[in-house]
Amino acid sequence: MEIKIKLKKLNKNAIIPSYATENSAGADLCYVNDFPLEIESGKTVLINTGIAIEIPQGYAAFVFARSGLSLKKGLAPANKVGVIDSDYRGEIKVSLHNHSLETQTVSPGERIAQLVILPYIKAIFFECDELNQTSRGEGGFGSTGK
């Protein structure tokens, strides 16, 4: 399935997100500035991509880590998954956190995260006095493990 997403370059050097393979779910987001960016161990930096997108109503964009960048450099989005709502029109930025013990460098044009477009269901929350009972009940945080 495909969906058309309008994209505006906010920086002439911005790289349009692209898919690494035919069946990739995530399109790569890239660092846009003209200079290498150092991220100290344990620090978080907000990284510009130089693009803004128009997401159709009923969809949202989700920013996920790139597994290779996480494994090789210890860099991953600080909020784990970023959510971009369909009414947001600003620049896509990635809060990249350095989980490694060393300062890491992000180079211009480097792939820093991946963007996945997904449909969503909007819930209507309403208060009630009782919830239906299940066999699990209130068990959580490892309660189903062995």
Residue, then its C-alpha position, 0 to 999 in steps of 0.5 A: m500500500e502507498i500513500k502520497i505525502k507532501l514534503k517541503k524542503l526547509n533547507k536546500n541541502a535537506i534529503i528527501p526520506s527514502y526507503a533502503t529496500e523495496n519492503s522497508a517500512g521506515a524511510d530514512l531521515c537524515y541530518v541536514n547541517d553542513f558540519p559534523l555534530e558531536i554528541e557527548s556520552g549521555k547527552t541528547v541533541l535535537i537534530n534538524t532534518g530540514i524537512a516538513i511534511e503534510i500528513p493526511q488526517g487519520y494518519a500519523a508519522f512515527v520516528f523510530a531508531r535506526s538499528g544500525l546506528s543504535l548498535k554501532k554508535g549507541l545513538a537512538p531517539a531520546n523519546k524512543v518513538g516520536v509521534i508526528d500528528s497530522d496537523y503539525r507543519g513544522e520541521i521534523k527534528v529528532s532528539l538523538h541520545n548518545h547511550s554509548l560511553e564515548t562522544q559520537t559524531v553525526s556527519p552531514g547527510e547521515r541517516i539518523a532515524q526512520l519515519v513510518i506512516l501509520p493509520y490510527i484509530k481515535a478513541i472516545f474515552f468515557e468514565c465508568d464505575e466498573l470494567n469487565q473482568t479478565s483472567r489476567g485482571e490487574g497483573g502487569f509488569g512481568s506478571t505473565g512471565k515464567 
